[in-house]
Amino acid sequence: MLSFTSWLAKRTVERFHYAWVVVGITFFIMLITAGTRATPSVLMVPLESALGWDRATISFALSINLALFGLMGPFSAAAMERFGLRKTILSALVVLGISVGLSSLMLYSWQMWVVWGVIVGCATGVTSTTLGATIVSRWFKEKRGLAMGILTASSATGQLIFLPLLAKIVEVYGWRPVILTVACGIALIFPLVYLLLPESPDSLDLSLYGEPEGTKQVPGDSKKNPILIAFGALGRAVKVKDFWLLFFSFFICGATTNGYIGTHFIAMCGDYGMGAVEGASILAIMGGLDLIGTTLSGWLSDRWNNRVLLFWYYGLRGLALLFLPTAFGISYFGLPVFALFYGLDWIATVPPTVRLTNDVFGAKDAPIIFGWVVAGHQLGAAFAALFGGLVRDNFGAYTIATMVAGGLCLISSVLVLRINRVKINPVALAIHN
């Protein structure tokens, strides 16, 4: 593998840095991960009908998935440092593909909790946002925001590609072929990772993108236990106020995206007489808009105040969610307006959050600490997935949960303005200049 990758890197070096090839490969890994994680939202109503499970039972499995997906972040980043990036990712893909395939045989709710909750949650935690942050930290000195924006947009592209297709398969063939389709997609990405993804620029005798040629990176302490690495970084982070601001704002981000809209939107559309394919298509359109919004957000995060960007992202998302119950009652224009504003904003928060984490904690600790911030994101998602299901079962509608989600976003828009507000000492600044 290494000789093939080295040959390819030498062939591309005159045209572009191999870092962009790594971004492309990582994009596909995260795209498959996003498609896998979006699958249960398509299956919610079919599983209710086929197996007799209520929405709270299914939501519980998804809440476990979302929580473990986030909690795996810091440990996966530490494992990549200790055991190697390729070994960690390939191991996660094997576990993910096998577990998803076996879930086509499930008959009881506990089996969904174990497979789609525990196993899939842990495996996708290795191959998602924290992986993107690790790649950006390892390969880029400049244009980090743009690279992270492209990688984060893979989540939107995953929905754009997978949701309408999976919804159509459910409609025609049932829920089990959907799961087998996703398992095949996971298997296809394995050889791409094995052949083309190196450990780091140093393994190809390259410098980081944006650094002078020949610059070598200082290796980390790879002999440490990954658990000690992860908790060591957390121990340093919890003493810093900015960590808690990043953590709780991202908690709200997760609650109002993956946890609530990502999990319940298709089922919510069903409450208003819309079919699964129609609901999935709207969600896919929002994913396509997010591909634009998040990539643009990455570009902006290299040029603008990231706190201000986050203020606008959370504020506009909150207003969109508060509008959503009304949108269902407005023919023709209601849902398109919601989809436009929410879609452009969906996970545009990630590039500025990664940038602020790097600014506060430095390039060495940032990937692992961002993993802990992602844990907050997914704990929020787990809360919202379960909360949304409970509200729907008890009140017969999602309206209360939607209002809560919108209000949380407005709170977060205020919190983020306090992140990384360092007071500059004029004397020190004068000496520096």
C-alpha positions in Angstrom: 0.0 0.0 0.0 2.7 2.5 1.0 4.7 2.1 -2.2 1.5 2.6 -4.3 0.5 5.6 -2.3 4.0 7.1 -2.5 4.0 6.6 -6.3 0.6 8.3 -6.5 1.8 11.2 -4.3 4.8 11.7 -6.6 2.6 11.8 -9.7 0.3 14.4 -8.2 2.8 16.6 -6.4 3.4 18.8 -9.4 -0.3 19.5 -9.8 -1.6 19.6 -6.3 -0.7 18.6 -2.7 -1.6 15.0 -1.8 -3.5 16.5 1.2 -6.4 17.1 -1.2 -6.4 13.4 -2.2 -6.6 12.5 1.6 -9.5 15.0 1.9 -11.3 13.2 -1.0 -10.8 9.8 0.6 -11.9 11.0 4.0 -14.9 12.7 2.4 -16.1 9.3 1.1 -15.5 7.6 4.5 -17.6 10.3 6.2 -20.2 10.2 3.4 -20.8 6.4 4.0 -20.8 7.0 7.7 -23.5 9.7 7.3 -25.6 7.5 5.1 -25.4 4.7 7.6 -26.4 7.0 10.5 -29.3 8.4 8.5 -30.7 4.9 7.8 -32.7 4.6 11.0 -34.7 7.7 10.3 -36.0 6.0 7.1 -36.7 2.8 9.0 -38.7 4.3 11.9 -42.2 4.0 10.4 -41.5 0.7 8.6 -40.2 -0.9 11.8 -43.3 0.3 13.7 -45.5 -1.4 11.1 -43.4 -4.6 10.5 -42.3 -5.4 14.1 -44.9 -3.6 16.2 -42.3 -1.4 18.0 -43.5 2.1 19.2 -41.6 5.2 18.3 -40.1 5.6 21.8 -38.6 2.1 21.6 -36.9 2.9 18.3 -35.8 6.4 19.5 -34.1 4.8 22.5 -31.9 2.7 20.2 -31.0 5.9 18.2 -30.3 7.8 21.4 -27.8 5.1 22.4 -26.3 5.3 18.9 -26.0 9.1 19.0 -24.5 9.2 22.5 -21.8 6.5 21.8 -21.1 8.1 18.4 -20.0 11.2 20.3 -18.3 9.6 23.2 -16.1 7.5 20.9 -14.7 10.7 19.4 -11.8 11.5 21.8 -10.9 7.8 22.2 -10.9 7.3 18.4 -8.6 10.3 18.0 -6.3 8.9 20.7 -6.4 5.4 19.1 -5.3 7.0 15.8 -2.4 8.5 17.6 -1.5 5.3 19.4 -2.2 2.5 16.8 -2.2 4.4 13.5 -4.9 6.1 11.5 -5.3 3.4 8.9 -5.5 0.5 11.3 -8.1 2.3 13.4 -10.3 3.3 10.4 -10.1 -0.1 8.7 -11.0 -1.9 12.0 -14.0 0.4 12.4 -15.2 -0.2 8.9 -15.0 -4.0 9.3 -17.1 -3.9 12.5 -19.5 -1.4 11.0 -20.1 -3.5 7.8 -20.6 -6.8 9.6 -22.9 -5.4 12.3 -25.1 -3.5 9.8 -25.4 -6.6 7.7 -26.4 -8.8 10.6 -29.1 -6.3 11.7 -31.2 -7.5 8.7 -32.0 -10.5 10.9 -33.2 -8.7 13.9 -36.6 -9.6 15.4 -36.6 -8.1 18.9 -36.1 -4.5 20.1 -33.1 -5.4 22.2 -31.3 -6.5 19.1 -31.8 -3.1 17.6 -30.5 -1.5 20.8 -27.3 -3.6 20.7 -26.6 -3.4 17.0 -27.8 0.0 15.9 -27.4 1.5 19.3 -24.1 0.2 20.8 -22.1 -1.3 17.9 -23.0 1.0 15.0 -22.8 4.0 17.4 -19.2 3.1 18.4 -18.0 2.3 14.9 -19.4 5.4 13.3 -17.9 7.5 16.1 -14.5 6.5 14.7 -15.2 7.5 11.1 -17.0 10.8 11.4 -16.4 14.4 12.5 -13.4 13.6 14.8 -11.7 11.8 11.9 -12.2 15.0 9.8 -10.6 17.1 12.5 -7.7 14.7 12.8 -7.0 14.7 9.1 -7.1 18.5 8.9 -4.7 18.8 11.9 -2.3 16.2 10.4 -2.3 17.5 6.8 -3.0 21.3 6.8 -1.2 24.3 8.0 -3.3 26.7 5.8 -6.9 26.4 4.5 -7.9 24.3 7.5 -11.3 25.9 7.6 -12.0 25.1 3.9 -10.8 21.5 4.3 -12.9 21.0 7.4 -15.9 22.6 5.6 -15.6 20.1 2.7 -15.3 17.1 5.1 -18.2 18.2 7.2 -20.3 18.7 4.1 -19.9 14.9 3.5 -22.7 14.4 6.1 -25.1 16.5 3.9 -24.0 14.7 0.7 -24.5 11.3 2.5 -28.1 12.3 3.1 -28.5 13.7 -0.4 -27.4 10.4 -1.9 -28.8 7.8 0.5 -32.1 9.1 1.9 -34.3 9.2 -1.2 -32.8 5.9 -2.5 -33.3 4.1 0.9 -36.8 5.5 1.2 -37.7 4.2 -2.3 -36.2 0.8 -1.4 -38.3 0.7 1.8 -41.4 1.6 -0.2 -40.9 -1.1 -2.8 -39.0 -3.9 -1.1 -39.3 -3.4 2.7 -36.8 -2.5 5.4 -34.3 -5.5 5.2 -33.0 -4.7 1.7 -32.3 -1.2 2.9 -29.9 -2.5 5.6 -28.2 -4.8 3.1 -27.7 -1.9 0.7 -26.0 0.2 3.4 -23.7 -2.8 4.3 -22.6 -3.1 0.7 -21.8 0.6 0.6 -19.6 0.2 3.7 -17.8 -2.7 2.0 -17.0 -0.7 -1.1 -15.1 2.0 0.8 -12.7 -0.5 2.5 -10.3 -1.0 -0.5 -10.1 2.8 -1.1 -8.9 3.4 2.4 -6.5 0.5 2.3 -4.9 1.5 -0.9 -4.9 5.3 -0.8 -4.9 6.6 2.8 -1.5 7.1 4.3 -0.7 7.8 8.0 0.6 11.3 7.6 2.6 13.6 5.3 5.8 12.4 6.8 5.1 8.8 5.6 5.2 10.2 2.1 8.1 12.6 2.7 5.8 15.5 2.4 5.2 18.7 4.5 1.8 19.9 5.6 -0.2 21.8 3.1 1.0 25.5 3.4 4.3 24.7 5.0 7.7 25.0 3.3 8.9 21.8 1.6 11.1 19.7 3.9 9.4 20.7 7.1 9.1 17.7 9.4 6.4 17.2 12.1 7.2 16.5 15.7 5.8 13.0 16.4 3.4 12.5 19.3 3.9 10.1 22.2 2.4 7.1 20.5 3.4 4.7 23.3 0.8 6.0 25.7 -2.5 4.2 26.3 -5.3 5.8 24.2 -7.5 6.1 27.2 -4.8 8.0 29.1 -4.2 10.2 26.1 -8.0 11.0 25.8 -8.5 11.6 29.5 -5.2 13.6 29.8 -6.4 16.0 27.2 -9.8 16.2 28.9 -8.1 17.0 32.2 -6.4 20.0 30.7 -9.5 21.1 28.8 -12.0 21.1 31.7 -10.0 23.8 33.5 -10.6 26.2 30.6 -13.9 28.1 30.5 -13.9 28.1 26.7 -14.1 24.2 26.7 -17.4 24.3 28.5 -18.8 27.0 26.1 -17.7 24.9 23.1 -19.1 21.8 24.8 -22.6 23.1 25.6 -23.0 25.1 22.4 -22.2 21.9 20.5 -24.6 20.0 22.7 -27.3 22.2 21.5 -26.1 21.9 17.9 -26.4 18.1 18.1 -29.8 18.3 19.8 -31.2 20.4 17.0 -29.7 18.6 14.0 -28.8 14.9 14.2 -30.9 14.3 17.2 -34.1 16.0 16.3 -34.5 16.8 12.7 -32.2 14.0 11.4 -34.1 11.4 13.5 -37.7 12.6 13.5 -38.3 14.8 10.4 -39.4 12.0 8.1 -41.8 10.6 10.7 -42.9 14.2 11.4 -43.8 14.6 7.7 -45.9 11.4 8.0 -48.0 13.1 10.7 -49.0 15.7 8.1 -50.0 13.2 5.5 -46.7 13.1 3.6 -45.1 9.8 2.4 -41.6 8.6 3.4 -40.1 9.3 0.0 -41.5 12.9 0.1 -40.1 13.5 3.6 -36.8 11.9 2.7 -36.6 14.0 -0.5 -37.0 17.2 1.6 -34.4 16.1 4.0 -32.1 15.3 1.1 -32.7 18.8 -0.4 -31.7 20.2 3.0 -28.6 18.0 2.8 -27.7 19.4 -0.6 -28.1 23.0 0.6 -25.9 22.1 3.6 -23.2 20.9 1.2 -23.1 24.5 -0.1 -23.6 26.1 3.3 -21.0 24.1 5.2 -18.3 24.4 2.5 -18.9 28.2 2.4 -18.8 28.2 6.2 -15.3 26.6 6.1 -14.2 29.3 3.6 -15.6 32.0 5.8 -14.0 30.6 9.0 -10.6 31.2 7.5 -11.5 34.9 7.0 -14.0 36.1 9.6 -14.6 36.1 13.3 -15.7 32.6 14.1 -17.7 33.6 17.2 -19.8 36.0 15.1 -20.3 33.3 12.4 -21.6 30.9 15.1 -23.9 33.6 16.5 -25.6 33.9 13.1 -25.7 30.2 12.5 -27.4 29.3 15.8 -29.7 32.3 15.7 -31.0 31.6 12.1 -31.3 27.9 12.9 -33.4 28.7 16.0 -35.7 31.0 14.0 -36.1 28.3 11.3 -37.1 25.7 13.9 -39.6 28.0 15.5 -41.1 28.5 12.1 -41.3 24.8 11.3 -44.8 24.0 12.8 -46.2 26.9 10.8 -44.4 25.8 7.7 -46.4 22.6 7.5 -49.6 24.6 7.3 -48.4 26.9 4.5 -49.0 25.3 1.1 -46.3 25.4 -1.5 -44.0 27.9 0.3 -43.8 26.8 3.9 -41.5 23.8 3.8 -39.3 25.2 1.0 -38.6 28.3 3.1 -37.8 26.2 6.1 -35.6 23.8 4.0 -33.7 26.8 2.5 -32.8 28.4 5.8 -32.3 25.3 7.9 -30.5 23.4 5.1 -27.8 26.1 4.5 -27.3 26.2 8.3 -27.5 22.5 9.1 -23.9 21.8 10.3 -22.3 25.0 9.1 -21.3 25.3 12.8 -18.6 22.7 12.6 -15.8 24.5 10.7 -15.9 27.6 13.1 -16.1 25.3 16.1 -13.0 23.3 14.9 -11.2 26.6 14.3 -12.0 27.9 17.7 -10.9 24.7 19.3 -7.5 24.9 17.5 -7.2 28.6 18.5 -7.8 27.9 22.2 -6.0 24.5 22.7 -3.4 24.4 19.9 -2.8 21.9 17.1 -1.5 19.0 19.2 -4.4 18.8 21.7 -7.2 20.1 19.4 -8.2 16.9 17.6 -8.7 15.0 20.9 -10.3 17.9 22.7 -12.6 18.5 19.7 -13.5 14.8 20.1 -14.8 15.6 23.6 -16.7 18.6 22.2 -18.2 16.2 19.6 -19.2 14.0 22.6 -21.2 17.0 23.8 -22.7 17.3 20.3 -23.9 13.7 20.3 -25.1 13.7 23.9 -27.3 16.5 22.8 -28.4 14.5 19.8 -29.2 11.5 22.0 -31.2 13.7 24.3 -33.2 15.2 21.4 -33.8 11.8 19.7 -35.3 10.3 22.9 -37.1 13.5 23.9 -38.7 13.9 20.5 -40.0 10.3 20.5 -41.4 10.7 24.1 -43.1 14.0 23.2 -44.7 12.5 20.1 -45.9 9.4 22.0 -47.4 11.5 24.9 -48.8 14.5 23.0 -49.5 13.1 19.6 -47.4 15.8 17.8 -43.9 17.1 17.6 -44.8 20.8 18.2 -43.5 21.1 21.8 -40.2 19.4 20.9 -39.8 21.7 17.9 -40.3 24.9 20.1 -37.8 23.6 22.6 -35.2 23.0 19.9 -35.7 26.5 18.5 -35.3 28.1 21.9 -32.1 26.1 22.6 -30.6 27.5 19.4 -31.3 31.0 20.5 -29.6 30.4 23.8 -26.6 28.9 22.0 -26.3 32.0 19.8 -25.6 34.0 22.9 -23.2 31.5 24.5 -20.9 31.3 21.5 -20.1 35.1 21.7 -18.1 34.4 24.9 -15.7 31.8 23.4 -12.0 32.8 23.0 -12.5 36.4 24.1 -8.9 37.0 25.1 -8.0 40.4 26.4 -4.9 41.7 24.6 -2.3 43.3 26.7 -1.3 46.5 24.9 2.2 46.4 26.3 2.7 42.8 25.2 1.3 43.6 21.8 3.7 46.6 21.4 6.7 44.4 22.3 5.5 41.7 19.9 5.2 44.2 17.0 
